[in-house]
């Protein structure tokens, strides 16, 4: 992997989620609590992005990927981990954590898409060209 600095994560989970615009505050609260749990179980960083410049595409786009409905926003999120092994153990611990049990999700989880990724390039600001 080509890296920009020593803080490069060894593994990244990415997620695209449809969220009702009216549920932004509930989504933010859900994300903040979830981030605490992920950090407690080894995640290096948790980022949530609220779509505000997500244009329609010609063949495919974020809206079609999650079957975005009127009044919904596409949210893009990622979790950085030190390694894939840490991610696998972390997810297992997160799913067993009582703080994650029986939580109402302020989004339609059936339309959420997600996956794990091995970084192959990372260039941070100040890391050189």
N, C-alpha and C positions, 0 to 999 in steps of 0.2 A: 504494500500500500504506500502511496505517496502521501506524506503527512505534512501539515503546516506547522505543527508544534507538538509538544509532549502531552497535551491534554486531549488528543484525539481519542474518541471512544473506540472501543474494540467491536461494538455491535450497536445497532440502532433499530428500534421498533418504530414504524411509521403508521399513521392512522388518519383516515378521512371520515368525518362524521357529519351527518345532517342534523342541525339543531334549529329549532324554531327561534326566530329572532326575539320573540317575546320571552324566551327562556334563557336569555344570555346570563343574567345574574345567577340563576340556579345552576347553569352549566359551569360558570366560573367557580362557584362554591364547590360543586362536585369535583371539578378538576383540581382545585387547591387541596382538598382533602385527599384525593387520590394521589396527588404528587407527594404528599407527606408519607403515605404508605409506600409508594415506590422508592422514595429516597431511603426510607428506613430499611428497605430490603435490597439495597445495593445500587439503585439507579444513580448515575452521576448528574443527570439533568433531565428535567421534564419541561417541554415547551408546548404551549397551546396557542394556535393562531386562529383568529376570527376572520373569515373571508370578507374582504371589503373591496377587492379588485379582482374578481374571478369571472373573466369574460366567457361567453359561450364559445365553444369550438365548432369547427366545421364537421368533424367526424365523431369526436368524443370530447368530453370535458368533465370537470369536477361535478357539475350538476347531474349529468347523466350517470356518472360513476356511482353515485349514492341515491339516485332517483329523487333528487331534490324537489320538494313540493313548494307551492306558493307560500311565502312567509318564512321559509327556512334559509339558513346560511350554511355553507360548507365550511367546516372547521378542520384545519390541518394540524396534526399534533405529532410529536416524536419524543421518544425516551432514549437517552444515551446510557449505555452500559459499558463497564470496563472490558467485558468479553462476552462471547456467546454463552459460555458456561455460567457466568455470573447472571446473565439475563435469564437463562433457563431456571436456575435456582431461585432467582428473584421473583419471577412470575409464579412459580409454585408457592413461594412464601406469601406473595400478595394475595393469591386466590384463597389461601388458608387463613389469612388475617381477618379477625373478627370485625375490624373496621370496614371491611368491604362486603360483609354479609348483609343481605336484605336491603340494599340501597336502591332507592328509586333512581333510575337513570333519566336525566332530563333531555333525552334524545332517543331516537329509534335505533337501538342496537342491531336490529336485523339488517339495516341498510348501511351500517358502518363497514368499512373495508380496512384491513390492516395486514401487516407483514413485517418480517424481520429482515434486516439488511446488513451485510458486511461492508463497512466503508472501504472504498478502493481509492478515494482521493479526498483530501481535506486540506484546504488552504485557508487559514485564518488571517485576519488583518494583522499586518506587522510581521508576518512570517516569511516575507520575501516573495519574489516572483516565481 
